[in-house]
Amino acid sequence: MAPSLTLTDRTPLANQVAGHDGVMSDASGSLVIKPALAREIAFYQTLNSSGREDPIRRLKLFVPKFLGTLRLEGQLSSGGDVERLEGKDEVPESVVLENLSYAFTHPSILDVKLGTVLYDPDASEEKKQRMDKQARETTTHELGIRFTGCTTWHSPSQSYIVTPKSFGKTITAEELPEGLVRFFPTSSDRNKSLVQTTTDKSASAPTTISADPSTGVPPTPITASNSSSAPAEVQTFKDHSIPSTSLVKVLEIIIEEIDRLVSVLENLEIRFVGGSLLIVYEGDPSKLEEALDRYQLNKLKSTTEEGVDKDRSAFSDDGSIPSDLDSDEESDEDDEEEDEESRASRRCPPVRVKLIDFAHTWLAQGEGPDEGVLKGLSTLRGLLQGRQKEIEGGI
């Protein structure tokens, strides 16, 4: 059953690792409510209405499921009338999307900004110069990517290793592999915290970024509150619990998905200024192993069937990667006997790879594919392959 959306039940998105403030979630956590510009809304609507023969339709597999738009116009009075909110003359419209991290128990999330250009053609000269300077001072201009933040689940401490936006803005091209070590750590890696931890003056141990006991959802750089406690020593995360063999499989799946995405983008005349690639994988070792087993079974099934599209994903029977991906083919009666947590756990995929953030996306007929984005995906693929070889070398 699709979750009901009640405006009064909205909460800040718990697993946001980058982007602007103001992104919300519904009470169930399965939906994202994101303020959007007209261009982003038009992109989702164009994609949703595309026909089977439309080349852009293939991109739909790599974009969060779009459920419509929402605008908060007012609030209900005791008499049942709608009262306009004071000071809300220009209420931005929001897109309602699936929450890509919802099916995971402890999602590890990486946001990678793609492309070599950070401004629209109609931007002011001042903004063009400012954004061009930013691109040249980071890895964006040279390599077409910039790490804009990630959170990696650390099972031993039951907390997240947070890599903030500042990391991606300050590292050089040569230091990019360090970002993947932070996102795909092996048991022997030691990752220092890059966000300030604090010590309660009345306690002896440092405070970590741990899960909210009421929701089970750890805070992120967006939702974690500042503390007045005294600064603590830099925390070092070690003894990472995901087996290297599982990490290698995760990296292999991500690389395969990037290859599929590239094959689509090479044939589309579209621009993605400011767009990102979001990578999510399950941080719980046992849940990840179960999800990988399901993935391999689906992949084996898809390769043994006749007439299967070579570009199909093993995430689901129809080649798409929907919110209920990797669900086993069981009866509705079995589903009814499970609680929501059990269903989400059973549906948990090993990995999700999606394009996000389309505020500055438009069709560019006659101009060819977005070479800056393709360059970024090529860079990222090479980094992932390098990390995969490093991990395999230590097995």
Secondary structure, DSSP 8 states (H G I E B T S, - for coil): ------GGG-EE-TT--SS-TT-EE-TTSSEEEEE--HHHHHHHHHHHH--TT-GGGGGGGGS--EEEEE---EEE-TTS-EEE-TT-SS---EEEEE-TTTT-SSEEEEEEEE-S--S-TTS-HHHHHHHHHHHHHSSHHHHSEEEEEEEEEEGGGTEEEEE-HHHHHH--GGGHHHHHHHHS--TT--EE--S--EE-TT-SSEE--B--TTT-----TTT-----SEE----EE----S-HHHHHHHHHHHHHHHHHHHHHHTT--EEEET-EEEEEEE-SHHHHHHHHHHHHHHHHHHHHSTT--TT--TTSTTS---TTTT-----HHHHHHS-HHHHHHHH--SEEEEEE--TEEEE-TTS-S-HHHHHHHHHHHHHHHHHHHHHHHT-
